[in-house]
């Protein structure tokens, strides 16, 4: 019986070392050399060396002087990331969306873009469609005493075209650029 167990345990130990130690260390080392920014979380660091956030995670911006991201079901906390799990027929979801739409409504601008009313699947999506950002242009420009055309130019400079999908704007990157105006 020991002749069967010994090779099985040896193989288990060997495969554990290969797949649980050697391979992860190799992949981590290659990632650190080839893609250091992405391997470390795509962090945004300001001129003082302080980490301001990650390009991959939305942050909550309050006040009229900032572009607001889409709502978060987990209050922008990475630990509780995820969708609200409210079905479209849930009255609580309908009440939240109606309340948000009324709060965000700008007279004369038409309906509030859906991206500003609905959460993403992770609750942490840092991107919005350009139309959702454009809907906020007048509010942000007025709060900062800037011409709308200047803020529009900033928006145009931050539109990203992913390999797959429609154009998007990273709200954190846009707000950090806005802070420098």
trRosetta pair geometry for C-beta under 8 A, 3 or more apart (Angstrom, degrees):
i j d omega theta_ij theta_ji phi_ij phi_ji
1 4 5.9 -59 -163 34 41 107
1 5 6.3 29 149 -14 74 110
2 5 5.7 -59 -137 42 38 106
2 6 5.8 42 165 -28 72 107
3 6 6.5 -40 -132 28 23 112
3 7 7.6 16 167 -6 51 104
4 7 7.0 -66 -160 39 27 99
4 8 6.5 21 153 -14 63 118
5 8 5.6 -66 -150 42 33 112
5 9 6.0 29 158 -17 72 110
6 9 6.0 -57 -142 39 27 106
6 10 6.2 28 158 -19 63 109
7 10 5.5 -54 -142 39 32 114
7 11 6.1 32 158 -19 66 107
8 11 5.9 -55 -147 38 27 109
8 12 6.3 31 152 -20 62 107
9 12 5.4 -51 -144 36 33 115
9 13 6.3 33 156 -18 65 105
10 13 5.8 -55 -148 38 29 110
10 14 6.2 29 154 -18 64 109
11 14 5.6 -53 -142 39 31 112
11 15 6.1 26 160 -14 66 108
12 15 6.1 -57 -142 41 25 105
12 16 6.2 29 156 -22 62 109
13 16 5.7 -54 -145 35 28 114
13 17 6.4 27 156 -17 63 106
14 17 5.9 -58 -152 36 29 109
14 18 6.3 23 154 -15 65 109
15 18 5.6 -53 -141 40 34 110
15 19 5.7 4 170 6 71 113
16 19 6.7 -63 -127 53 20 88
16 20 4.8 -16 -176 17 62 131
16 21 7.5 48 137 -6 65 98
17 20 6.7 -44 -89 53 12 91
17 21 5.1 -36 -157 35 52 122
17 22 6.2 48 146 -15 71 105
18 21 7.4 11 -30 50 6 78
18 22 5.1 -38 -136 43 41 123
18 23 6.2 51 156 -25 61 102
19 22 7.8 -2 -33 51 17 85
19 23 5.4 -5 -129 19 38 135
20 23 7.7 56 0 40 15 98
20 24 7.0 -15 179 -1 28 121
21 24 6.7 -74 -150 41 13 101
21 25 6.3 6 162 -12 57 116
22 25 6.0 -65 -149 40 25 109
22 26 6.2 25 157 -20 64 110
23 26 5.6 -55 -145 36 30 113
23 27 6.3 27 159 -16 66 107
24 27 5.8 -55 -142 40 31 108
24 28 6.0 32 158 -19 66 109
25 28 5.7 -55 -143 40 28 112
25 29 6.2 30 157 -20 63 108
26 29 5.8 -56 -147 36 27 111
26 30 6.4 24 157 -15 64 107
27 30 5.9 -54 -145 39 30 109
27 31 6.2 31 155 -19 64 109
28 31 5.7 -56 -145 38 29 112
28 32 6.3 30 156 -20 64 107
28 39 7.4 120 -154 -163 60 127
29 32 5.8 -54 -146 35 29 111
29 33 6.5 20 157 -12 63 108
30 33 5.9 -62 -149 41 30 106
30 34 5.7 4 165 1 70 118
31 34 6.3 -64 -126 51 24 94
31 35 5.5 -47 -163 56 65 96
31 36 7.9 126 140 -86 63 37
31 38 7.5 -105 -172 90 98 93
31 39 3.9 134 144 -98 106 128
32 35 7.9 -49 -78 66 9 55
32 36 5.6 42 -165 -103 50 78
32 39 5.3 -128 -80 100 51 162
32 40 7.9 72 -115 -47 77 93
33 36 7.3 31 -96 -58 6 91
35 38 4.2 -30 160 46 115 113
35 39 5.3 126 98 -28 84 94
36 39 5.7 -59 -137 40 27 111
36 40 6.2 10 167 -6 64 114
37 40 6.3 -74 -152 45 23 99
37 42 5.9 58 149 -106 89 52
37 43 7.5 -136 -159 35 75 67
38 41 7.9 139 -172 6 29 9
38 42 5.7 16 -110 -63 52 89
40 43 6.1 -57 120 1 99 110
41 54 5.2 -76 155 -115 96 129
41 56 6.9 -120 -175 29 64 127
42 54 5.3 87 83 -166 83 86
42 55 4.3 -83 146 41 122 101
42 56 5.0 107 56 -22 132 103
43 51 5.2 -49 -172 -136 122 109
43 53 7.5 174 -149 102 62 27
43 54 5.5 -48 -97 -97 51 74
44 51 7.1 108 73 -160 52 61
44 52 4.7 -55 99 61 102 101
44 53 5.4 4 41 63 112 70
44 54 6.8 -179 0 -100 84 20
44 55 6.3 111 -46 -49 104 79
44 172 6.8 -174 5 139 154 121
44 173 7.3 -166 -93 -90 146 73
44 176 6.5 -124 165 -60 148 166
45 49 6.0 -11 -180 -147 116 35
45 50 6.8 153 -155 74 69 30
45 51 5.6 -41 -97 -95 74 54
45 52 6.9 161 -111 4 19 87
46 49 7.3 -50 71 16 66 17
46 50 5.2 -7 40 58 107 85
46 52 5.3 90 -39 -44 98 119
46 176 7.9 -146 -93 -149 92 119
52 172 7.6 152 124 -180 103 113
52 176 6.4 95 126 -100 156 127
53 57 6.7 -136 -179 73 95 94
53 59 5.3 -80 -116 -42 147 137
53 172 5.1 -118 93 -156 147 146
54 57 4.6 54 67 22 110 99
54 126 7.9 -134 100 -59 73 150
54 172 7.8 68 76 75 35 170
55 126 6.5 -177 173 90 44 164
55 170 5.8 -19 -156 -155 86 152
55 172 6.7 -153 -113 71 47 125
55 173 6.3 29 -118 -51 95 111
56 124 7.9 30 136 134 69 114
56 126 6.3 178 172 -3 13 133
57 76 7.7 106 163 -166 97 84
57 78 6.3 -35 -134 -83 143 109
57 124 5.0 -37 -141 177 74 118
57 126 6.0 68 90 -58 10 114
58 69 4.3 147 -160 172 123 168
58 70 7.2 -80 -121 47 165 76
58 72 6.5 -172 86 -72 129 121
58 76 6.0 -110 98 -121 87 101
58 124 5.2 -172 25 -169 91 49
58 125 5.9 26 -34 78 124 35
58 126 4.4 -175 -72 -93 66 58
58 171 6.5 36 -132 51 89 125
58 172 7.1 -167 -133 -38 42 106
59 69 7.0 126 60 -9 41 139
59 76 6.1 85 -133 -165 36 144
59 126 7.8 26 -1 -118 67 97
59 171 7.7 -153 47 99 74 108
59 172 5.5 82 20 -93 109 110
60 69 7.1 -101 -100 37 42 110
60 72 7.0 -95 -71 14 101 129
60 75 7.4 -28 -45 -175 144 61
60 76 4.8 -134 -30 -13 99 153
61 66 3.7 -125 160 133 130 145
61 67 6.7 56 68 74 152 45
61 68 5.6 -143 69 -102 96 56
61 69 7.0 110 15 -6 96 84
61 171 7.3 -142 1 154 129 117
61 175 5.8 -151 -87 -111 154 158
62 66 7.1 57 60 42 23 134
63 66 5.6 76 73 13 87 101
63 143 7.2 140 152 -172 90 153
64 139 5.2 -118 -160 169 93 98
64 140 6.9 -169 159 -91 65 43
64 142 7.3 -49 153 81 127 94
64 143 3.8 173 113 -77 101 143
65 140 6.4 82 -160 -143 30 68
65 143 4.1 -138 -79 127 64 128
65 144 5.4 106 -140 -62 91 88
66 140 6.8 -93 94 -115 2 106
66 175 5.4 25 -150 -127 95 121
66 178 7.3 147 -122 88 58 148
67 128 7.9 -142 159 32 119 146
67 133 5.8 2 -148 -135 138 86
67 136 5.3 119 -127 103 76 149
67 140 5.9 -16 -64 -74 70 147
67 171 5.4 -144 107 -148 112 91
67 174 5.6 -9 36 105 148 126
67 175 5.6 -137 40 -71 92 92
67 178 7.1 153 -6 -21 101 157
68 116 7.0 72 92 -140 108 103
68 136 6.6 -176 25 -109 83 151
68 171 7.4 -31 129 -156 16 142
69 72 7.5 34 100 -42 118 99
69 125 7.7 172 -180 89 118 68
69 126 6.7 -68 -123 -142 137 43
69 128 6.5 -160 -140 -46 58 115
69 171 4.4 -162 -83 46 88 167
69 172 7.9 2 -65 -44 125 74
70 115 5.4 -89 -87 167 116 72
70 116 6.2 -133 -109 -111 66 30
70 117 7.9 -45 -147 36 87 23
70 118 6.6 -27 -166 80 123 51
70 119 6.3 145 138 -118 110 37
70 120 6.1 103 84 -29 143 90
70 125 6.3 8 44 71 127 106
70 128 6.2 159 -38 -93 92 97
70 132 7.6 -12 -71 171 88 159
71 96 7.8 141 170 156 171 119
71 100 6.5 -70 -55 -112 136 156
71 116 7.7 81 -21 173 83 43
71 117 7.1 0 -1 -172 119 21
71 118 7.1 -140 42 130 104 8
71 119 5.1 -74 90 -75 86 81
72 75 5.8 163 97 -71 114 7
72 76 4.6 133 39 -56 171 62
72 119 6.1 104 -123 -128 23 110
72 123 4.5 84 -159 178 76 86
72 124 6.6 51 -126 -77 118 49
73 82 6.4 -76 84 93 128 58
73 83 5.6 92 3 -170 159 28
73 84 3.8 -151 -125 -63 128 76
73 85 7.9 113 -170 2 155 66
73 119 4.7 62 -35 -158 92 173
73 123 4.3 -96 38 -104 85 125
74 77 5.0 -109 144 53 101 83
74 78 8.0 123 113 -75 139 9
74 79 7.7 -166 174 73 135 57
74 80 3.7 176 -150 105 119 94
74 81 5.3 -121 31 -94 158 31
74 82 6.2 87 -45 39 126 66
74 123 4.5 93 14 129 96 155
74 124 7.5 -28 54 -53 117 90
75 80 7.3 31 39 71 86 130
76 123 7.6 -147 -83 145 35 92
76 124 6.7 109 -137 -110 55 78
77 80 4.8 41 86 32 113 98
77 81 7.2 -141 96 -54 57 65
78 81 5.5 -11 -155 -39 42 115
78 124 6.6 50 -103 -95 69 152
80 123 7.7 -50 113 87 74 155
81 122 5.1 -8 173 178 114 81
81 123 5.2 -172 -153 58 63 107
81 124 5.1 -34 -127 -20 118 123
82 85 7.5 7 140 -36 110 97
82 121 7.7 -41 -154 159 46 56
82 122 6.6 -42 -88 -149 29 38
82 123 5.7 5 58 -3 24 124
83 119 6.1 150 -134 101 68 120
83 120 7.6 -115 -89 109 85 38
83 121 5.3 -44 -55 -147 112 44
83 122 7.5 -11 -49 -40 69 11
83 123 6.3 -174 -82 -48 33 94
84 93 6.9 149 98 -96 142 101
84 119 6.0 117 -18 34 101 147
84 123 7.7 117 -45 -87 66 116
86 90 4.1 -116 -169 54 93 152
86 92 6.0 -124 -123 80 135 100
86 93 3.7 158 134 -60 141 118
87 90 4.9 122 54 -28 69 98
87 93 7.3 -150 71 4 36 147
88 93 6.9 -107 -128 95 27 149
90 93 4.4 80 77 5 102 106
90 94 7.0 -178 92 -7 55 85
91 94 5.5 -56 -146 41 38 113
91 95 6.0 39 156 -22 70 105
92 95 5.8 -52 -145 36 29 111
92 96 6.4 30 155 -19 63 106
93 96 5.8 -56 -148 36 30 110
93 97 6.2 26 157 -15 66 109
94 97 5.9 -57 -144 40 29 108
94 98 6.1 28 158 -18 65 109
95 98 5.9 -55 -143 39 28 110
95 99 6.1 28 157 -18 63 110
96 99 5.8 -58 -147 39 28 111
96 100 6.2 25 157 -16 65 108
97 100 5.8 -55 -144 39 29 109
97 101 6.1 31 155 -22 64 108
97 117 5.0 64 -145 174 86 114
97 118 7.1 11 -107 -74 113 69
98 101 5.7 -54 -146 36 29 113
98 102 6.4 28 155 -18 63 106
99 102 5.9 -56 -149 36 29 109
99 103 6.4 25 155 -16 64 109
100 103 5.7 -58 -146 39 32 110
100 104 6.0 13 161 -5 68 115
100 112 7.6 -156 125 113 83 163
100 116 7.3 -171 151 132 118 82
100 117 5.2 151 97 -126 128 76
101 104 6.2 -66 -138 48 25 99
101 105 6.1 49 157 -54 63 97
101 111 7.6 -24 -154 -164 116 82
101 112 4.9 -162 -135 30 74 135
101 117 5.8 13 -67 -103 86 130
102 105 5.7 -30 -143 -2 28 120
104 112 4.7 80 98 -118 118 140
104 116 5.8 171 179 136 168 134
104 117 7.6 -137 36 -74 146 84
105 109 8.0 171 -173 57 55 103
105 112 5.9 -89 -84 -47 59 108
106 109 4.1 26 85 18 107 135
106 112 7.9 115 9 -87 78 81
106 135 7.0 170 18 179 131 83
106 138 6.7 124 -166 63 152 127
106 139 6.9 -120 -93 -49 131 109
109 135 6.2 114 159 -146 136 79
109 138 7.5 -145 -77 20 135 137
112 116 5.4 -100 168 73 104 124
112 117 6.0 106 111 -48 119 113
112 135 6.8 107 -142 175 56 153
113 116 5.1 88 72 4 84 102
113 117 7.6 -172 99 -2 48 93
113 129 6.9 -141 178 63 145 114
113 131 5.4 148 -100 116 142 99
113 132 4.1 -133 85 -94 150 77
113 135 5.3 -151 -8 -21 111 151
114 117 5.6 -72 -153 43 41 107
114 118 5.8 4 166 3 81 116
115 118 6.8 -65 -122 48 26 89
115 128 5.3 131 138 -147 138 85
115 129 5.4 171 -21 17 159 98
115 131 7.8 120 22 77 127 90
115 132 4.2 -77 72 -69 122 150
116 128 7.4 39 -70 -139 74 131
116 132 5.2 167 -43 -152 94 110
116 135 6.9 -102 -25 77 147 144
116 136 7.9 152 -97 -51 141 110
119 123 5.3 -5 -178 -106 124 68
120 123 6.2 -157 64 -58 77 20
120 124 7.0 -90 67 45 123 37
120 125 3.4 91 -25 -6 167 127
121 125 7.7 77 36 -45 65 118
122 125 6.1 126 52 -47 102 76
126 170 5.3 16 130 -146 110 81
126 171 5.9 -142 -180 33 69 88
126 172 5.7 -43 -159 2 121 108
127 160 7.7 -85 -123 51 124 121
127 168 3.8 11 -176 174 129 131
127 169 6.4 140 -152 65 74 36
127 170 5.7 -45 -91 -89 74 54
127 171 7.2 178 -110 -14 22 83
128 132 4.2 -107 172 79 117 129
128 133 5.5 135 94 -47 123 87
128 168 6.7 138 67 -159 25 80
128 169 5.6 -29 64 60 78 91
128 171 5.8 62 -1 -59 111 106
129 132 5.0 97 60 2 78 101
129 133 7.5 -149 97 0 44 85
129 166 6.3 1 -117 112 103 129
129 167 7.1 87 -146 86 67 71
129 168 6.4 -64 -93 -109 41 61
129 169 7.5 44 149 12 11 90
130 133 5.6 -58 -151 40 40 110
130 134 5.9 43 152 -24 73 106
130 155 6.7 110 -148 167 92 110
130 159 5.4 3 -82 -109 125 114
130 167 5.7 2 -18 107 115 116
130 168 7.6 -158 -37 -131 71 17
130 169 5.6 104 -88 -27 63 117
131 134 5.4 -50 -140 36 33 114
131 135 6.5 45 154 -30 62 98
132 135 5.7 -41 -153 22 32 118
132 136 7.4 22 151 -10 57 105
133 136 5.9 -67 -163 39 38 107
133 137 7.1 66 141 -55 67 84
133 155 5.5 161 127 -135 129 120
133 169 4.9 -10 -34 55 150 154
133 171 7.5 -166 -94 -99 107 80
133 174 6.9 -93 -136 -165 138 174
134 137 5.4 -15 -157 -22 44 120
134 152 7.7 45 -122 -118 86 86
134 155 6.6 116 -79 169 70 163
136 139 5.4 -63 -166 45 63 114
136 140 5.6 55 143 -21 90 110
137 140 6.1 -68 -148 41 26 104
137 141 5.9 20 162 -16 67 113
137 148 5.7 73 148 -153 111 95
137 151 5.4 153 -153 108 86 124
137 152 6.1 35 -144 -74 142 77
137 155 6.8 -57 -94 -34 110 148
138 141 5.9 -57 -141 40 27 110
138 142 6.1 26 160 -18 64 110
138 148 6.0 -12 -97 -105 61 124
139 142 6.0 -60 -148 37 24 108
139 143 6.3 20 157 -17 63 111
140 143 5.9 -58 -145 38 29 109
140 144 6.2 6 162 0 65 114
140 146 7.9 -23 126 49 77 118
140 151 5.8 149 97 -147 112 152
140 178 7.1 -60 176 -147 131 148
141 144 6.3 -73 -145 50 25 96
141 146 4.8 -105 -147 76 72 85
141 147 6.6 -40 -164 129 125 15
141 148 4.5 -93 -31 -89 177 59
141 150 7.3 134 -123 59 107 89
141 151 4.5 -123 -77 0 98 144
142 145 7.5 25 -171 -74 30 39
144 151 7.6 128 55 -75 132 123
144 178 7.5 -125 -70 178 164 104
144 181 7.2 54 163 88 145 126
146 150 5.0 -102 171 68 110 129
146 151 5.6 112 105 -43 128 100
146 181 6.5 14 -98 140 147 143
147 150 4.8 98 65 -2 85 100
147 151 7.5 -165 95 1 49 83
148 151 5.8 -61 -153 43 39 107
148 152 5.9 45 148 -26 71 107
149 152 5.3 -50 -142 36 33 117
149 153 6.5 39 155 -23 64 100
150 153 5.8 -50 -153 31 31 112
150 154 6.7 32 148 -17 62 103
150 181 7.0 116 149 -149 123 139
151 154 5.5 -50 -152 35 38 115
151 155 6.5 43 147 -21 66 101
151 178 7.3 31 -128 -118 90 106
152 155 5.5 -50 -149 35 34 114
152 156 6.3 37 151 -21 66 104
153 156 5.6 -50 -146 35 32 113
153 157 6.4 33 153 -20 63 105
154 157 5.8 -56 -150 35 31 111
154 158 6.6 13 156 -8 63 113
154 174 6.9 110 143 -154 102 84
154 177 5.8 168 -161 119 111 121
154 178 6.3 101 156 -83 158 75
154 181 7.0 -60 -74 -63 146 131
155 158 6.1 -74 -151 43 30 101
155 159 7.0 46 153 -45 66 92
155 169 6.7 -30 -156 -116 77 152
155 174 6.9 31 -106 -139 59 128
156 159 6.1 -34 -154 -2 35 114
157 177 7.5 -155 89 172 122 163
158 169 5.2 67 117 -144 102 96
158 170 6.7 -114 177 44 110 76
158 173 6.0 166 -144 107 121 108
158 174 4.7 140 126 -88 172 90
158 177 6.5 -161 -67 25 128 153
159 167 5.1 9 -178 177 105 126
159 168 7.5 147 -155 76 61 25
159 169 5.7 -47 -99 -79 54 90
160 167 6.6 155 77 -158 42 72
160 168 5.5 -27 64 69 96 77
160 169 6.8 149 12 -96 85 36
160 170 6.7 43 -6 -19 134 93
161 167 5.2 -39 -93 -100 69 83
162 165 4.9 11 68 56 124 103
162 167 7.8 167 8 -113 73 33
162 168 6.5 24 -21 16 108 114
165 168 7.4 11 119 -29 119 113
169 173 8.0 -138 175 66 69 103
169 174 5.7 32 165 -48 110 138
170 173 4.0 50 93 19 115 114
170 174 6.4 165 86 -15 59 87
171 174 5.7 -58 -146 40 30 112
171 175 6.2 28 158 -17 66 108
172 175 5.9 -57 -145 39 29 107
172 176 6.3 28 156 -18 64 106
173 176 5.8 -54 -146 36 30 110
173 177 6.4 29 154 -16 63 106
174 177 5.8 -57 -150 38 31 109
174 178 6.2 36 150 -23 65 107
175 178 5.2 -49 -143 35 35 118
175 179 6.5 46 152 -29 63 99
176 179 5.5 -43 -152 24 34 118
176 180 7.2 32 150 -18 59 101
177 180 5.9 -56 -160 30 38 111
177 181 7.5 52 144 -35 63 92
178 181 5.8 -37 -162 5 43 116
